[in-house]
Amino acid sequence: MEDKAFFELNPARSMIAIGGQDRAEFLQGLISNDTKRIGPAQAVFAALLSPQGKFAYDLLLVEEGARYLVDCESARRADLLKRLKMFKLRSQVTLDDLDSEFVVVNLFGGGALARIGLAAHAGAAKALGGGVVFTDPRLPDLGVHAFLPRATYGATLSDLGFAEAPQGSFKDHRYALGVPEGSHDLLPDKAIPLECGFDELNGVDWQKGCYMGQELTARTKYRGLVRKRLLPVRFEGNPPPIGTDLTLDGKDVGDIRAVDGYRGLALLRLEYLDAILANGIDVDGTRVTASIPNWVKLPAVA
């Protein structure tokens, strides 16, 4: 029997479009991935960083006709468009807000890829229902990302056998896999991409030319400066507030970065990770335990 597959509207994410003949060159100097990889059959994950190499925006991009469809954070969509316009200058580029026309939908569950007819490799994309669907370019285990017309997405997915999931189901699935998303999980102008898995999640192309924040990102990688990692945690008891410092044997070992029910994300110091994994951490009567997802590749700690 085919596994169940679910869909969930993701109001935290929205769509914009970047068009015009200079769109590839324009974005190439801004984002952490290579625009040459973006096509109608291939989506990519990328970050737009600050000049200091810190997280600013996370993006999922796929091509449709003569434009890129871009997934971005809903609450910061206007800020992103404003920032892109600042860099536009004389480039032949168009920037459009598609939120009134399209929605971002997450499709997940064991049967999601089969129902859509997508390969299980990161970013595989195809047209569907007046929009575009693609295997999540960060991690195929996340499922399928869909850009679909707002008026018809529910009918399209129901006809394909998807059941509507309770709100928050995909977030729980994403946290279980330890994948961060948006400013709720990644502090703008503070989070370091390589501490948050952007390399393993296919968000950085190390062969492309310069982009904003590239020098500091490369230095972090090649000089072995990653000393912390954002990892999934579980809470046994009342979840501690975001920002709570974590200590073990009187030592500062990290802090809570995201909370959603009994799951969350914490930025943990690698030098103490073995002890954290073995012993857990007690915070005001709540047990905090961490895990390492199979996609995470940790650097050796001297």
N, C-alpha and C positions, 0 to 999 in steps of 0.2 A: 504494500500500500504506500502511495506517495505521502511523504511527510506533509504536515500542515504548513501553510504559508500565510503570512499576515501582512497587512499594510497599516501604516499609521501616518497621518498628516503631521508634518513637523513645522509648527508655527514659529519655532525659533530660528528657522532658516528661510531665506527668500531668494529670489532670482533677479539678477540684472543681466543686461546684454551689452557686450562690447563689440562693436562693428567697425566698419571702415577699412580701407586698404592698408592702413598702417597698424592694424590692431596687434599683429604678431610682434613686430619690432617694438611697439609701444610697451607691451607687457613684458617682453624679454628683459628689459632693463629694470623691471620692478619686482618680479616674482621669483621665487626660489626654484621653480621647475622650468624646464625647457619648453617654450611654446611650440617648437617643431614637433613635439610629441602629441599635441592636441589635434584631434580630428573627429569626424563623425562616427568613427568606430573605436575611438580611444579617448577616454576621459583621464584627467590628471588631478592630483592633489598638489596644492602649492600654498606657500605663505607669502604675504606681503609683510616685510619687516620694517622696523625703524632703521634709521641710519646707523644706530648702535647695535644692530643685529638682534634686537628683541622682537618678540611677537607683536604684530599689529592686527592682522586679519588672516583667517584661514579660508581657503577657497577651494571649490571643486569646479573644474572647467571642462566643457565639452563643446565641440563645434557643431553648429547647425547652419547650413548654407554659408552666408558671408558674415557670420557673427559667432562669437563665443557666448554660450550660455554659462552663467557663473552663479554658483551657489555661495551665498554669504550669510552672515548673521543678521537676522531681521532687525534687531534693536540698533544695529550700527550700520545699516544699509545706507542711510543718508550720509553718514560720515565717510563711508567708503567712496561713494560717488563724488563727494566733495573733494576728497583727497586725490582721486584719479583725475578729476578736472584740473587740479593744480598742476599735475604733471603733463597734461595733454599738450599745452603750448600750441604749436602749429601742426601737430600730427593730424593726419586724416583719420580721426577716430570718432565714433559715436558712442554715447553712454546712455542707456535707457533702463528705467526701472520697470520690471515686468511683474511686480507683485500683484497687480490687479488682474493679470491675465493667467499666470501660472502659479502652481504650488509645488513645494518640495515634499515628496513622500518617501518614506523608508519602507522597503519591502524586505521581510526577513522570515526566518523559519527554514526548515530543511528543504522545502520544495520551492523556494522563491526563484532561484536561478532557472530551474527546469520549467516552471510555468511561463517565465518570460522568454526563455530560449537564449540565455546568455551563457557564455563560457565562464568558467570559474577562475579566470585570471584577472588580476587587478585592472580595472578601467575599461574592460570590454563593453562597448556601447552599441546601441541600435535605436532606430526610430520606433516609436510606439504611440498610438492613440493621440496623434497631434503633438507629441512632445518627444522626449528622449529618455531612455533608461540605460543605466550602466552598472556593471558590477563595481562595488565601491572601490575606488582606486587606492584607498588607504590600506584596506584589509578585506579580502573577499569574504571572510567569515562574518563581516558586518551585514552582508546581503547586497541588496540592490538599491541604488539611489535613483529616484524618478523625478523628472521635470515634466509635469503634465498640466493640461488646461484646467483651470480652476473649476469650470462649469461641468466637466465630464470625468474627472479623475476617478471618482467613486464607482461610477458605472463601468468604466474601462477595467478597473482592477477586480471588481466583483465578477464580471463576465469571464475573467481569467481564473476564477476560483480562489481569489484572495479573500480572507475574512478580516474585518476591521478589528484591530487590536485595541485594548484599553489604552487610554492616553498614558504615556510614560513607559510603555513596554519596551520601545526601542532604546530609550535612554538607559534602562536597566540592562538591556542586552549589551549596549556599548560600554557601560561601566564595567560589566563583567569581563569584557575583553580588554579593559584598560586603555581605551582610546579617548583622548580628550577632544573637545569641540567647543569653539567659541570662547568668549571672554568669561563665561561662567566657570570654565575649567582652566583657562590660560590667561594670566594677568597681562593686559596690554602694557607694552613698554617695560615689562619686567621679566616675563617668561622667556627662557632661552630655548629655542626650537629643539636643539639636540638633547636637552634634558627631558623633553616631552615627546620623544619618539618620532619626530618628523623625518629623520633619516630612514629608519626601518619602515615607516608608513609611506614610503615612496614620495615624500614631499620635497626632496632636495636633489637637484641634478648637479653632481660634482664636476661635470665636464663642460657645462655651459660657461659663457662669459660672465662679466660682471653684472650684478644686480644690487639693489639697495640692501645693505647689510651683509653682502657676500663675504667681504674680507674678514669680518669678525666671526662669521659662521664657520668659514674655512679654518681660521686660526683655532677655534674651539675644537674642531675635529682633529686636525693634524698635530696639534700640540698636546692632545690628550687632556683637555681641560674640563671634560664632563665629570663632575664630582657628585652630582645628584641625579635622580631619575623620578619622574612622575609615574607612580604605580598604583594599581587598584588595591583598595583596602575594604575590609568588611568590619561592621560594628556589631558587637554583641552588647546591647544596651542602648541608651540614648545617644544618638550621634552627636559628636562634639561639633561646635560651631566651626564654620570655615575660618581659617587663620589660626586655629588652635595649634600651639607649639607641641611637638611630640618629644618626650624625653625618655631615655632608657638608662638606668643606673646613674642618674644625675647628668647625663650628657644630652645635648641638643642633637636629635637625630633626624628632624624634619618638621613638616607642618601639614595640616589638612588644607587641601586646595579645592575640593568639591565634595558635596554631600547630597545624596539622593536616597532617602530611606536608610536601609541597612548597608548600602554600598557607597563608595566614594573614591576619591583619588587623593593621594598624598605625595608630596615631594620629599623623597627620602635620601639621606646621605649614604652613598655607596659604601663608605668605610665601615658603617654599622649595619649594613643590610643583612649579613648572615645572622647577626644577633637578633635583629628585628624579626626575621623569618622564623627563627627558632623559638623565640620567647614571646612575641607579640608585645604590645604596649598597652598599659593601663592608663586611661585618662578619666579621672573623676568617676570611677566605677564602671566605665565602659571599656571592654576589651577591643583593641584595634589590631587586626591581623592583616598582613600584606601578602601578596602573591606576585609572581613574575609570569606574565603571559608568554606563550611560546613564541610569539613574534619578536619579543624584546631581545636585543643583543647588548649585553652590558659590557662596558670596557673593563679590562683588568685593573684592579686597584692595587697600587704599590703598597 
